[in-house]
Amino acid sequence: MKFLLLNFISLVVLACGNQTKDNVVTNPEIANAEPVSVPAENGMEKAYFASGCFWCVEAIYESVEGVQESISGYAGGHTKNPTYESSNTGKTGHAEAVEVIYDPEVVSFKTLVQVYFGSQDPTQVNGQGPDRGSQYRSIIFFQNAQQKKIIEEVKAEVAKNYDKPIAAEILPFQKFWIAEDYHQNYEKNNPQNPYIQGVSIPRLNRFKAKFPDILKEDAH
């Protein structure tokens, strides 16, 4: 029991970031803004998701066939140029998020949304797993009316499987701020990190067991 307690404490201390008790609500001007559409580049499109620590989310999406890259960053807030330290105060309004660069000929936006809801506890409010605070809240961003419709339809289907309400916010995309270099590919580059061992890898493995048909052949 003592060993388990120490492990739990170490996970909390070594979590993706600092814990905060601030319950920041998304600013109305952001929630009601017109969505910004990101143009495709060389046939590749971009989608944006937040569901807890971006170390975990980045690794999940990069294991999906058709995803070229997943980039860690910040989105959903009201301040410019957020940093890891400032977002962890819970006062910027930003959540840790990922930019998913994908080939729509291989993987659809709807599938990415299904991955989003299926790779987390979508009922957890202001956090995911041991990471608690508004910077870890779940947000799914839309760039146009069609994407919003897809998100709402998938969310309605997912909600049938839970007794609690789905906590994820559905917000119009505004801007994605890329996180510091050391956060990129963190799970892959730091496999022995206690948080990666205790939280990220188990979460990734749960996702892979749930979605075996959409994984890359070399998904680690």
C-alpha positions as CSV (number, residue, x, y, z in Angstrom):
1,M,0.0,0.0,0.0
2,K,2.9,2.4,0.9
3,F,4.5,1.7,-2.5
4,L,1.2,2.4,-4.3
5,L,0.8,5.6,-2.4
6,L,4.3,6.8,-3.2
7,N,3.7,6.0,-6.9
8,F,0.5,8.0,-6.8
9,I,2.3,11.0,-5.2
10,S,5.1,10.8,-7.7
11,L,2.6,10.9,-10.6
12,V,1.0,13.9,-9.1
13,V,4.3,15.7,-8.6
14,L,5.6,14.7,-12.0
15,A,2.4,15.4,-13.8
16,C,2.3,17.1,-17.2
17,G,2.3,20.5,-15.5
18,N,1.4,22.3,-12.3
19,Q,-2.0,21.8,-10.8
20,T,-4.3,24.7,-10.4
21,K,-7.7,25.1,-8.7
22,D,-8.7,28.0,-11.0
23,N,-11.9,27.3,-12.8
24,V,-11.5,29.5,-15.8
25,V,-14.5,29.7,-18.1
26,T,-13.9,30.4,-21.8
27,N,-14.4,34.1,-22.6
28,P,-17.8,34.7,-24.3
29,E,-16.1,36.6,-27.1
30,I,-14.0,33.5,-27.9
31,A,-16.9,31.1,-27.6
32,N,-19.1,33.2,-29.9
33,A,-16.4,34.2,-32.4
34,E,-16.5,33.3,-36.1
35,P,-14.3,30.2,-36.6
36,V,-11.0,30.7,-38.4
37,S,-10.5,28.2,-41.3
38,V,-6.9,27.0,-41.8
39,P,-6.1,26.3,-45.5
40,A,-4.8,23.0,-46.6
41,E,-1.1,22.7,-47.6
42,N,0.1,20.2,-50.1
43,G,-3.2,18.3,-49.7
44,M,-2.7,18.1,-45.9
45,E,-5.4,19.5,-43.6
46,K,-5.2,20.6,-39.9
47,A,-7.5,19.9,-36.9
48,Y,-7.2,21.0,-33.3
49,F,-8.0,19.1,-30.1
50,A,-7.4,19.5,-26.4
51,S,-8.0,16.6,-23.9
52,G,-5.5,16.8,-21.1
53,C,-1.7,16.7,-21.2
54,F,-0.5,17.4,-24.8
55,W,2.2,14.8,-24.3
56,C,-0.5,12.1,-24.2
57,V,-2.7,13.5,-27.0
58,E,0.2,14.1,-29.4
59,A,1.3,10.5,-29.1
60,I,-2.2,9.2,-29.6
61,Y,-2.8,11.1,-32.9
62,E,0.6,10.3,-34.3
63,S,-0.3,6.6,-34.0
64,V,-3.2,7.1,-36.4
65,E,-2.9,6.1,-40.1
66,G,-3.1,9.2,-42.3
67,V,-1.8,11.6,-39.6
68,Q,1.5,13.1,-40.8
69,E,2.3,14.9,-37.6
70,S,0.8,16.1,-34.3
71,I,2.2,19.3,-32.7
72,S,1.8,20.3,-29.1
73,G,0.7,23.8,-28.2
74,Y,-2.0,26.0,-26.7
75,A,-5.4,27.1,-27.8
76,G,-8.8,28.4,-26.6
77,G,-7.5,31.2,-24.5
78,H,-7.6,35.0,-24.5
79,T,-3.9,35.9,-24.2
80,K,-1.3,36.2,-26.8
81,N,2.0,34.2,-26.9
82,P,1.1,31.8,-24.0
83,T,3.9,29.8,-22.5
84,Y,3.9,26.5,-20.5
85,E,4.4,28.5,-17.3
86,S,1.7,31.0,-18.0
87,S,-0.9,28.5,-19.2
88,N,-0.3,26.5,-16.0
89,T,-1.6,29.4,-13.9
90,G,-5.0,28.8,-15.3
91,K,-5.4,32.5,-16.0
92,T,-4.7,32.6,-19.7
93,G,-7.8,30.6,-20.7
94,H,-5.6,28.4,-22.9
95,A,-5.7,24.6,-22.8
96,E,-2.9,22.3,-23.8
97,A,-3.8,21.3,-27.3
98,V,-2.5,19.6,-30.4
99,E,-2.5,20.5,-34.1
100,V,-3.1,17.4,-36.1
101,I,-1.8,17.5,-39.7
102,Y,-3.5,14.8,-41.7
103,D,-4.3,13.5,-45.1
104,P,-8.1,13.7,-45.6
105,E,-7.8,11.0,-48.4
106,V,-6.6,8.6,-45.7
107,V,-8.3,9.6,-42.5
108,S,-11.5,11.7,-42.2
109,F,-12.2,14.5,-39.8
110,K,-15.0,12.4,-38.4
111,T,-12.5,9.7,-37.5
112,L,-10.3,12.2,-35.8
113,V,-13.3,13.3,-33.8
114,Q,-14.0,9.7,-32.8
115,V,-10.4,9.3,-31.8
116,Y,-10.8,12.4,-29.7
117,F,-13.8,11.2,-27.7
118,G,-12.6,7.6,-27.6
119,S,-9.1,8.3,-26.2
120,Q,-10.1,10.1,-23.0
121,D,-12.7,10.2,-20.2
122,P,-15.0,12.7,-21.9
123,T,-17.0,13.3,-18.8
124,Q,-14.1,14.6,-16.7
125,V,-14.4,18.3,-16.1
126,N,-11.4,20.6,-16.1
127,G,-8.8,17.9,-16.5
128,Q,-7.8,14.4,-17.7
129,G,-6.5,11.7,-15.4
130,P,-4.2,13.1,-12.8
131,D,-3.9,16.5,-14.5
132,R,-6.4,19.0,-13.1
133,G,-7.1,22.6,-14.0
134,S,-8.6,24.6,-16.8
135,Q,-5.4,24.2,-18.8
136,Y,-6.2,20.5,-19.1
137,R,-9.9,20.9,-20.0
138,S,-11.3,19.1,-23.0
139,I,-12.0,21.3,-26.0
140,I,-12.7,20.3,-29.6
141,F,-12.3,23.0,-32.2
142,F,-14.3,23.5,-35.4
143,Q,-13.3,25.6,-38.4
144,N,-16.6,25.6,-40.2
145,A,-20.3,24.7,-39.9
146,Q,-19.7,21.2,-41.4
147,Q,-17.1,20.3,-38.8
148,K,-19.3,21.6,-36.0
149,K,-22.1,19.4,-37.2
150,I,-19.8,16.3,-37.3
151,I,-18.6,17.1,-33.8
152,E,-22.1,17.4,-32.4
153,E,-23.3,14.2,-34.1
154,V,-20.3,12.2,-32.7
155,K,-20.7,13.7,-29.3
156,A,-24.4,12.8,-29.2
157,E,-23.5,9.2,-30.1
158,V,-20.8,9.0,-27.5
159,A,-23.1,10.5,-24.8
160,K,-25.3,7.4,-25.0
161,N,-22.5,5.4,-23.4
162,Y,-22.2,7.5,-20.3
163,D,-24.4,8.4,-17.3
164,K,-22.6,11.7,-16.8
165,P,-22.7,14.5,-19.3
166,I,-19.9,15.0,-21.8
167,A,-17.6,17.7,-20.5
168,A,-15.9,18.7,-23.8
169,E,-16.4,22.2,-25.0
170,I,-17.0,22.8,-28.7
171,L,-15.4,26.0,-29.7
172,P,-14.7,27.9,-32.9
173,F,-11.0,27.7,-33.8
174,Q,-9.2,31.0,-33.5
175,K,-5.4,30.4,-33.2
176,F,-2.9,27.7,-32.2
177,W,0.2,28.7,-30.4
178,I,3.1,26.1,-30.8
179,A,4.5,25.0,-27.5
180,E,8.2,25.1,-26.5
181,D,10.5,22.8,-28.5
182,Y,11.1,20.4,-25.5
183,H,7.4,19.5,-25.5
184,Q,7.4,18.2,-29.0
185,N,7.4,14.4,-29.4
186,Y,7.8,14.3,-25.6
187,E,6.4,10.8,-25.1
188,K,8.7,9.4,-27.8
189,N,11.8,11.2,-26.7
190,N,11.3,10.6,-22.9
191,P,10.1,7.0,-22.6
192,Q,11.5,6.6,-19.1
193,N,9.9,9.7,-17.6
194,P,7.7,8.6,-14.7
195,Y,4.7,10.5,-16.0
196,I,5.1,9.0,-19.5
197,Q,5.5,5.5,-17.9
198,G,2.6,5.9,-15.5
199,V,0.1,8.0,-17.5
200,S,0.9,8.6,-21.2
201,I,1.9,5.1,-22.2
202,P,-1.1,3.4,-20.5
203,R,-3.5,5.9,-22.1
204,L,-1.9,5.3,-25.5
205,N,-2.2,1.6,-25.0
206,R,-5.9,1.8,-24.0
207,F,-6.5,3.8,-27.2
208,K,-4.7,1.3,-29.4
209,A,-6.7,-1.6,-28.0
210,K,-9.9,0.3,-28.7
211,F,-9.0,1.4,-32.3
212,P,-6.8,-1.3,-33.8
213,D,-8.1,-0.8,-37.3
214,I,-6.9,2.8,-37.8
215,L,-3.3,2.4,-36.4
216,K,-0.2,2.9,-38.4
217,E,1.7,-0.4,-39.0
218,D,4.7,1.0,-37.1
219,A,2.7,2.6,-34.2
220,H,4.9,2.2,-31.2
